[in-house]
Amino acid sequence: PNGKRGALEVDGEVHEVYTIPMGCTLYKAEVFFKTEFPWFETTANLTQDSFFSQKLRDAGFKLYCDTSIRCKHIDRVTSKVYE
């Protein structure tokens, strides 16, 4: 809302989103055929996640997040598990 990034409500529904984090993501192979390489790049303004999300939006794809799926993230340095 208001052009600011915020957390997505975990309501068990599927929502259209602007950027998708890459930790637990499925893509159809066609997204790689319909976008130009490099697919993932870190820039001064964008993380790899935001860069790829922008490429997909530019190619006409819509991005969705299913909040009924719970993923874990394990920090490689500390081994701390985030849910």
Residue pairs with C-beta under 8 A, 6 or more apart in sequence:
5 19
8 15
8 17
8 65
8 67
9 15
9 67
10 67
11 67
12 67
12 68
13 66
13 67
13 68
14 64
14 65
14 66
14 67
15 64
15 65
15 67
16 62
16 63
16 64
17 63
17 64
17 65
18 53
18 57
18 63
19 49
19 50
19 53
19 54
19 63
20 49
20 52
20 53
20 63
20 65
21 49
22 48
22 49
22 52
23 71
23 73
24 69
24 71
31 56
31 59
31 61
32 39
34 59
34 60
34 61
35 55
35 56
35 58
35 59
36 55
39 52
39 55
40 48
40 51
40 52
41 48
41 51
42 48
42 51
43 51
46 54
53 63
56 63
57 63
70 83
71 83
72 81
72 82
72 83
73 81
73 82
73 83
74 80
74 81
74 82
75 81
75 82
